Amino acid sequence: MDHGYCLTSYASQGKTVDRVLITQPASTLTASNPEQFYVSVSRGREAVTVYTQDKS
């Protein structure tokens, strides 16, 4: 059993879970790219929630 409370998108490749919570501070948006975001959001079967302080 692996709780996986906090994993990087790289570490989550190939894993599938029911719900995904993504924390993306605005200060790190320039460090992410579409491929990394896709890996993060595509891990969830039922729901994905993205938390950030910048709507745009």
PyMOL Python script that loads the backbone (N, CA, C, O; Angstrom):
from pymol import cmd

cmd.read_pdbstr("""\
ATOM      1  N   MET A   1       0.842  -1.169   0.000  1.00  0.00           N
ATOM      2  CA  MET A   1       0.000   0.000   0.000  1.00  0.00           C
ATOM      3  C   MET A   1       0.892   1.239   0.000  1.00  0.00           C
ATOM      4  O   MET A   1       1.816   1.348   0.807  1.00  0.00           O
ATOM      5  N   ASP A   2       0.611   2.167  -0.908  1.00  0.00           N
ATOM      6  CA  ASP A   2       1.372   3.411  -1.015  1.00  0.00           C
ATOM      7  C   ASP A   2       0.379   4.561  -0.961  1.00  0.00           C
ATOM      8  O   ASP A   2      -0.456   4.711  -1.854  1.00  0.00           O
ATOM      9  N   HIS A   3       0.468   5.361   0.071  1.00  0.00           N
ATOM     10  CA  HIS A   3      -0.476   6.465   0.218  1.00  0.00           C
ATOM     11  C   HIS A   3      -0.296   7.520  -0.864  1.00  0.00           C
ATOM     12  O   HIS A   3      -1.284   8.094  -1.322  1.00  0.00           O
ATOM     13  N   GLY A   4       0.924   7.791  -1.283  1.00  0.00           N
ATOM     14  CA  GLY A   4       1.166   8.722  -2.377  1.00  0.00           C
ATOM     15  C   GLY A   4       0.607  10.104  -2.127  1.00  0.00           C
ATOM     16  O   GLY A   4       0.044  10.715  -3.035  1.00  0.00           O
ATOM     17  N   TYR A   5       0.751  10.610  -0.910  1.00  0.00           N
ATOM     18  CA  TYR A   5       0.216  11.931  -0.602  1.00  0.00           C
ATOM     19  C   TYR A   5       0.837  13.018  -1.462  1.00  0.00           C
ATOM     20  O   TYR A   5       0.171  13.997  -1.799  1.00  0.00           O
ATOM     21  N   CYS A   6       2.084  12.860  -1.814  1.00  0.00           N
ATOM     22  CA  CYS A   6       2.754  13.880  -2.606  1.00  0.00           C
ATOM     23  C   CYS A   6       3.735  13.195  -3.555  1.00  0.00           C
ATOM     24  O   CYS A   6       4.732  12.618  -3.121  1.00  0.00           O
ATOM     25  N   LEU A   7       3.446  13.264  -4.834  1.00  0.00           N
ATOM     26  CA  LEU A   7       4.320  12.693  -5.855  1.00  0.00           C
ATOM     27  C   LEU A   7       4.536  13.738  -6.936  1.00  0.00           C
ATOM     28  O   LEU A   7       3.655  14.556  -7.201  1.00  0.00           O
ATOM     29  N   THR A   8       5.696  13.714  -7.555  1.00  0.00           N
ATOM     30  CA  THR A   8       5.918  14.585  -8.702  1.00  0.00           C
ATOM     31  C   THR A   8       5.197  13.994  -9.908  1.00  0.00           C
ATOM     32  O   THR A   8       4.867  12.808  -9.911  1.00  0.00           O
ATOM     33  N   SER A   9       4.953  14.802 -10.923  1.00  0.00           N
ATOM     34  CA  SER A   9       4.302  14.266 -12.125  1.00  0.00           C
ATOM     35  C   SER A   9       5.179  13.205 -12.776  1.00  0.00           C
ATOM     36  O   SER A   9       4.669  12.254 -13.369  1.00  0.00           O
ATOM     37  N   TYR A  10       6.491  13.361 -12.670  1.00  0.00           N
ATOM     38  CA  TYR A  10       7.403  12.359 -13.211  1.00  0.00           C
ATOM     39  C   TYR A  10       7.215  11.022 -12.500  1.00  0.00           C
ATOM     40  O   TYR A  10       7.172   9.975 -13.146  1.00  0.00           O
ATOM     41  N   ALA A  11       7.103  11.053 -11.181  1.00  0.00           N
ATOM     42  CA  ALA A  11       6.936   9.818 -10.409  1.00  0.00           C
ATOM     43  C   ALA A  11       5.567   9.189 -10.629  1.00  0.00           C
ATOM     44  O   ALA A  11       5.398   7.992 -10.394  1.00  0.00           O
ATOM     45  N   SER A  12       4.586   9.972 -11.075  1.00  0.00           N
ATOM     46  CA  SER A  12       3.234   9.437 -11.237  1.00  0.00           C
ATOM     47  C   SER A  12       2.980   8.844 -12.622  1.00  0.00           C
ATOM     48  O   SER A  12       1.894   8.317 -12.869  1.00  0.00           O
ATOM     49  N   GLN A  13       3.937   8.915 -13.515  1.00  0.00           N
ATOM     50  CA  GLN A  13       3.746   8.342 -14.852  1.00  0.00           C
ATOM     51  C   GLN A  13       3.458   6.855 -14.726  1.00  0.00           C
ATOM     52  O   GLN A  13       4.151   6.135 -14.008  1.00  0.00           O
ATOM     53  N   GLY A  14       2.430   6.405 -15.431  1.00  0.00           N
ATOM     54  CA  GLY A  14       2.065   4.998 -15.427  1.00  0.00           C
ATOM     55  C   GLY A  14       1.161   4.597 -14.286  1.00  0.00           C
ATOM     56  O   GLY A  14       0.768   3.434 -14.201  1.00  0.00           O
ATOM     57  N   LYS A  15       0.817   5.522 -13.404  1.00  0.00           N
ATOM     58  CA  LYS A  15      -0.065   5.224 -12.278  1.00  0.00           C
ATOM     59  C   LYS A  15      -1.432   5.842 -12.545  1.00  0.00           C
ATOM     60  O   LYS A  15      -1.534   6.896 -13.173  1.00  0.00           O
ATOM     61  N   THR A  16      -2.470   5.185 -12.067  1.00  0.00           N
ATOM     62  CA  THR A  16      -3.826   5.702 -12.195  1.00  0.00           C
ATOM     63  C   THR A  16      -4.482   5.650 -10.829  1.00  0.00           C
ATOM     64  O   THR A  16      -4.371   4.655 -10.112  1.00  0.00           O
ATOM     65  N   VAL A  17      -5.165   6.723 -10.475  1.00  0.00           N
ATOM     66  CA  VAL A  17      -5.854   6.819  -9.192  1.00  0.00           C
ATOM     67  C   VAL A  17      -7.257   7.372  -9.435  1.00  0.00           C
ATOM     68  O   VAL A  17      -7.557   7.841 -10.533  1.00  0.00           O
ATOM     69  N   ASP A  18      -8.110   7.320  -8.423  1.00  0.00           N
ATOM     70  CA  ASP A  18      -9.470   7.832  -8.579  1.00  0.00           C
ATOM     71  C   ASP A  18      -9.506   9.353  -8.662  1.00  0.00           C
ATOM     72  O   ASP A  18     -10.185   9.918  -9.519  1.00  0.00           O
ATOM     73  N   ARG A  19      -8.766  10.019  -7.760  1.00  0.00           N
ATOM     74  CA  ARG A  19      -8.800  11.486  -7.714  1.00  0.00           C
ATOM     75  C   ARG A  19      -7.388  12.048  -7.692  1.00  0.00           C
ATOM     76  O   ARG A  19      -6.496  11.506  -7.039  1.00  0.00           O
ATOM     77  N   VAL A  20      -7.201  13.141  -8.417  1.00  0.00           N
ATOM     78  CA  VAL A  20      -5.903  13.811  -8.471  1.00  0.00           C
ATOM     79  C   VAL A  20      -6.061  15.239  -7.971  1.00  0.00           C
ATOM     80  O   VAL A  20      -6.976  15.952  -8.383  1.00  0.00           O
ATOM     81  N   LEU A  21      -5.172  15.649  -7.087  1.00  0.00           N
ATOM     82  CA  LEU A  21      -5.105  17.029  -6.616  1.00  0.00           C
ATOM     83  C   LEU A  21      -3.771  17.596  -7.072  1.00  0.00           C
ATOM     84  O   LEU A  21      -2.718  17.042  -6.758  1.00  0.00           O
ATOM     85  N   ILE A  22      -3.811  18.695  -7.808  1.00  0.00           N
ATOM     86  CA  ILE A  22      -2.597  19.315  -8.336  1.00  0.00           C
ATOM     87  C   ILE A  22      -2.450  20.696  -7.711  1.00  0.00           C
ATOM     88  O   ILE A  22      -3.371  21.511  -7.768  1.00  0.00           O
ATOM     89  N   THR A  23      -1.294  20.953  -7.117  1.00  0.00           N
ATOM     90  CA  THR A  23      -0.980  22.270  -6.586  1.00  0.00           C
ATOM     91  C   THR A  23       0.049  22.906  -7.499  1.00  0.00           C
ATOM     92  O   THR A  23       1.148  22.377  -7.668  1.00  0.00           O
ATOM     93  N   GLN A  24      -0.303  24.042  -8.088  1.00  0.00           N
ATOM     94  CA  GLN A  24       0.583  24.715  -9.036  1.00  0.00           C
ATOM     95  C   GLN A  24       0.656  26.191  -8.684  1.00  0.00           C
ATOM     96  O   GLN A  24      -0.151  26.977  -9.181  1.00  0.00           O
ATOM     97  N   PRO A  25       1.611  26.593  -7.830  1.00  0.00           N
ATOM     98  CA  PRO A  25       1.750  28.012  -7.512  1.00  0.00           C
ATOM     99  C   PRO A  25       2.101  28.817  -8.769  1.00  0.00           C
ATOM    100  O   PRO A  25       2.803  28.322  -9.651  1.00  0.00           O
ATOM    101  N   ALA A  26       1.616  30.038  -8.843  1.00  0.00           N
ATOM    102  CA  ALA A  26       1.883  30.881 -10.004  1.00  0.00           C
ATOM    103  C   ALA A  26       3.375  31.085 -10.223  1.00  0.00           C
ATOM    104  O   ALA A  26       3.820  31.241 -11.360  1.00  0.00           O
ATOM    105  N   SER A  27       4.138  31.085  -9.157  1.00  0.00           N
ATOM    106  CA  SER A  27       5.587  31.293  -9.291  1.00  0.00           C
ATOM    107  C   SER A  27       6.287  30.135 -10.001  1.00  0.00           C
ATOM    108  O   SER A  27       7.425  30.289 -10.445  1.00  0.00           O
ATOM    109  N   THR A  28       5.631  28.982 -10.116  1.00  0.00           N
ATOM    110  CA  THR A  28       6.250  27.829 -10.792  1.00  0.00           C
ATOM    111  C   THR A  28       5.639  27.546 -12.159  1.00  0.00           C
ATOM    112  O   THR A  28       6.010  26.567 -12.806  1.00  0.00           O
ATOM    113  N   LEU A  29       4.712  28.384 -12.608  1.00  0.00           N
ATOM    114  CA  LEU A  29       4.060  28.126 -13.899  1.00  0.00           C
ATOM    115  C   LEU A  29       5.047  28.125 -15.065  1.00  0.00           C
ATOM    116  O   LEU A  29       4.864  27.381 -16.029  1.00  0.00           O
ATOM    117  N   THR A  30       6.077  28.941 -14.986  1.00  0.00           N
ATOM    118  CA  THR A  30       7.045  28.983 -16.080  1.00  0.00           C
ATOM    119  C   THR A  30       7.901  27.717 -16.132  1.00  0.00           C
ATOM    120  O   THR A  30       8.530  27.439 -17.153  1.00  0.00           O
ATOM    121  N   ALA A  31       7.929  26.963 -15.062  1.00  0.00           N
ATOM    122  CA  ALA A  31       8.719  25.726 -15.033  1.00  0.00           C
ATOM    123  C   ALA A  31       7.946  24.531 -15.579  1.00  0.00           C
ATOM    124  O   ALA A  31       8.533  23.474 -15.812  1.00  0.00           O
ATOM    125  N   SER A  32       6.645  24.678 -15.787  1.00  0.00           N
ATOM    126  CA  SER A  32       5.853  23.556 -16.293  1.00  0.00           C
ATOM    127  C   SER A  32       5.631  23.710 -17.790  1.00  0.00           C
ATOM    128  O   SER A  32       5.827  24.786 -18.356  1.00  0.00           O
ATOM    129  N   ASN A  33       5.221  22.620 -18.418  1.00  0.00           N
ATOM    130  CA  ASN A  33       4.949  22.638 -19.853  1.00  0.00           C
ATOM    131  C   ASN A  33       3.716  21.778 -20.119  1.00  0.00           C
ATOM    132  O   ASN A  33       3.268  21.072 -19.215  1.00  0.00           O
ATOM    133  N   PRO A  34       3.155  21.813 -21.322  1.00  0.00           N
ATOM    134  CA  PRO A  34       1.938  21.044 -21.614  1.00  0.00           C
ATOM    135  C   PRO A  34       2.093  19.536 -21.371  1.00  0.00           C
ATOM    136  O   PRO A  34       1.150  18.889 -20.916  1.00  0.00           O
ATOM    137  N   GLU A  35       3.248  18.982 -21.663  1.00  0.00           N
ATOM    138  CA  GLU A  35       3.457  17.548 -21.470  1.00  0.00           C
ATOM    139  C   GLU A  35       3.402  17.179 -19.989  1.00  0.00           C
ATOM    140  O   GLU A  35       2.794  16.176 -19.615  1.00  0.00           O
ATOM    141  N   GLN A  36       4.043  17.997 -19.149  1.00  0.00           N
ATOM    142  CA  GLN A  36       4.036  17.751 -17.701  1.00  0.00           C
ATOM    143  C   GLN A  36       2.616  17.885 -17.160  1.00  0.00           C
ATOM    144  O   GLN A  36       2.198  17.077 -16.331  1.00  0.00           O
ATOM    145  N   PHE A  37       1.873  18.883 -17.609  1.00  0.00           N
ATOM    146  CA  PHE A  37       0.500  19.072 -17.156  1.00  0.00           C
ATOM    147  C   PHE A  37      -0.369  17.897 -17.583  1.00  0.00           C
ATOM    148  O   PHE A  37      -1.200  17.428 -16.805  1.00  0.00           O
ATOM    149  N   TYR A  38      -0.188  17.419 -18.799  1.00  0.00           N
ATOM    150  CA  TYR A  38      -0.956  16.264 -19.288  1.00  0.00           C
ATOM    151  C   TYR A  38      -0.713  15.034 -18.423  1.00  0.00           C
ATOM    152  O   TYR A  38      -1.659  14.333 -18.064  1.00  0.00           O
ATOM    153  N   VAL A  39       0.541  14.768 -18.087  1.00  0.00           N
ATOM    154  CA  VAL A  39       0.857  13.625 -17.227  1.00  0.00           C
ATOM    155  C   VAL A  39       0.129  13.764 -15.897  1.00  0.00           C
ATOM    156  O   VAL A  39      -0.430  12.790 -15.392  1.00  0.00           O
ATOM    157  N   SER A  40       0.129  14.955 -15.332  1.00  0.00           N
ATOM    158  CA  SER A  40      -0.513  15.180 -14.039  1.00  0.00           C
ATOM    159  C   SER A  40      -2.030  14.970 -14.099  1.00  0.00           C
ATOM    160  O   SER A  40      -2.585  14.254 -13.266  1.00  0.00           O
ATOM    161  N   VAL A  41      -2.697  15.581 -15.064  1.00  0.00           N
ATOM    162  CA  VAL A  41      -4.161  15.510 -15.099  1.00  0.00           C
ATOM    163  C   VAL A  41      -4.685  14.178 -15.623  1.00  0.00           C
ATOM    164  O   VAL A  41      -5.820  13.807 -15.325  1.00  0.00           O
ATOM    165  N   SER A  42      -3.890  13.461 -16.387  1.00  0.00           N
ATOM    166  CA  SER A  42      -4.389  12.212 -16.965  1.00  0.00           C
ATOM    167  C   SER A  42      -4.273  11.018 -16.023  1.00  0.00           C
ATOM    168  O   SER A  42      -4.606   9.902 -16.422  1.00  0.00           O
ATOM    169  N   ARG A  43      -3.819  11.211 -14.807  1.00  0.00           N
ATOM    170  CA  ARG A  43      -3.705  10.115 -13.836  1.00  0.00           C
ATOM    171  C   ARG A  43      -5.027   9.796 -13.165  1.00  0.00           C
ATOM    172  O   ARG A  43      -5.174   8.706 -12.611  1.00  0.00           O
ATOM    173  N   GLY A  44      -6.004  10.712 -13.191  1.00  0.00           N
ATOM    174  CA  GLY A  44      -7.254  10.522 -12.461  1.00  0.00           C
ATOM    175  C   GLY A  44      -8.339   9.852 -13.278  1.00  0.00           C
ATOM    176  O   GLY A  44      -8.548  10.187 -14.444  1.00  0.00           O
ATOM    177  N   ARG A  45      -9.035   8.893 -12.654  1.00  0.00           N
ATOM    178  CA  ARG A  45     -10.172   8.227 -13.295  1.00  0.00           C
ATOM    179  C   ARG A  45     -11.454   9.032 -13.130  1.00  0.00           C
ATOM    180  O   ARG A  45     -12.238   9.159 -14.071  1.00  0.00           O
ATOM    181  N   GLU A  46     -11.669   9.577 -11.930  1.00  0.00           N
ATOM    182  CA  GLU A  46     -12.943  10.212 -11.612  1.00  0.00           C
ATOM    183  C   GLU A  46     -12.875  11.737 -11.557  1.00  0.00           C
ATOM    184  O   GLU A  46     -13.802  12.412 -12.006  1.00  0.00           O
ATOM    185  N   ALA A  47     -11.791  12.288 -11.013  1.00  0.00           N
ATOM    186  CA  ALA A  47     -11.762  13.735 -10.812  1.00  0.00           C
ATOM    187  C   ALA A  47     -10.333  14.262 -10.786  1.00  0.00           C
ATOM    188  O   ALA A  47      -9.401  13.576 -10.365  1.00  0.00           O
ATOM    189  N   VAL A  48     -10.190  15.500 -11.250  1.00  0.00           N
ATOM    190  CA  VAL A  48      -8.920  16.221 -11.161  1.00  0.00           C
ATOM    191  C   VAL A  48      -9.243  17.622 -10.657  1.00  0.00           C
ATOM    192  O   VAL A  48     -10.137  18.286 -11.180  1.00  0.00           O
ATOM    193  N   THR A  49      -8.508  18.067  -9.636  1.00  0.00           N
ATOM    194  CA  THR A  49      -8.677  19.414  -9.098  1.00  0.00           C
ATOM    195  C   THR A  49      -7.325  20.103  -9.133  1.00  0.00           C
ATOM    196  O   THR A  49      -6.329  19.570  -8.645  1.00  0.00           O
ATOM    197  N   VAL A  50      -7.300  21.306  -9.721  1.00  0.00           N
ATOM    198  CA  VAL A  50      -6.051  22.078  -9.800  1.00  0.00           C
ATOM    199  C   VAL A  50      -6.183  23.280  -8.867  1.00  0.00           C
ATOM    200  O   VAL A  50      -7.139  24.050  -8.961  1.00  0.00           O
ATOM    201  N   TYR A  51      -5.215  23.428  -7.970  1.00  0.00           N
ATOM    202  CA  TYR A  51      -5.187  24.556  -7.038  1.00  0.00           C
ATOM    203  C   TYR A  51      -4.062  25.512  -7.451  1.00  0.00           C
ATOM    204  O   TYR A  51      -2.918  25.098  -7.636  1.00  0.00           O
ATOM    205  N   THR A  52      -4.408  26.799  -7.593  1.00  0.00           N
ATOM    206  CA  THR A  52      -3.440  27.847  -7.862  1.00  0.00           C
ATOM    207  C   THR A  52      -4.006  29.163  -7.375  1.00  0.00           C
ATOM    208  O   THR A  52      -5.221  29.295  -7.234  1.00  0.00           O
ATOM    209  N   GLN A  53      -3.162  30.130  -7.118  1.00  0.00           N
ATOM    210  CA  GLN A  53      -3.664  31.430  -6.677  1.00  0.00           C
ATOM    211  C   GLN A  53      -3.849  32.386  -7.845  1.00  0.00           C
ATOM    212  O   GLN A  53      -4.186  33.550  -7.631  1.00  0.00           O
ATOM    213  N   ASP A  54      -3.636  31.925  -9.078  1.00  0.00           N
ATOM    214  CA  ASP A  54      -3.735  32.787 -10.256  1.00  0.00           C
ATOM    215  C   ASP A  54      -4.672  32.131 -11.273  1.00  0.00           C
ATOM    216  O   ASP A  54      -4.291  31.153 -11.916  1.00  0.00           O
ATOM    217  N   LYS A  55      -5.888  32.654 -11.424  1.00  0.00           N
ATOM    218  CA  LYS A  55      -6.877  32.057 -12.331  1.00  0.00           C
ATOM    219  C   LYS A  55      -6.416  32.019 -13.783  1.00  0.00           C
ATOM    220  O   LYS A  55      -6.689  31.054 -14.498  1.00  0.00           O
ATOM    221  N   SER A  56      -5.731  33.047 -14.213  1.00  0.00           N
ATOM    222  CA  SER A  56      -5.319  33.095 -15.621  1.00  0.00           C
ATOM    223  C   SER A  56      -4.227  32.092 -15.875  1.00  0.00           C
ATOM    224  O   SER A  56      -3.743  31.978 -17.001  1.00  0.00           O
TER     225      SER A  56
END
""", "prot")
cmd.dss("prot")
cmd.show_as("cartoon", "prot")
cmd.util.cbc("prot")
cmd.orient("prot")
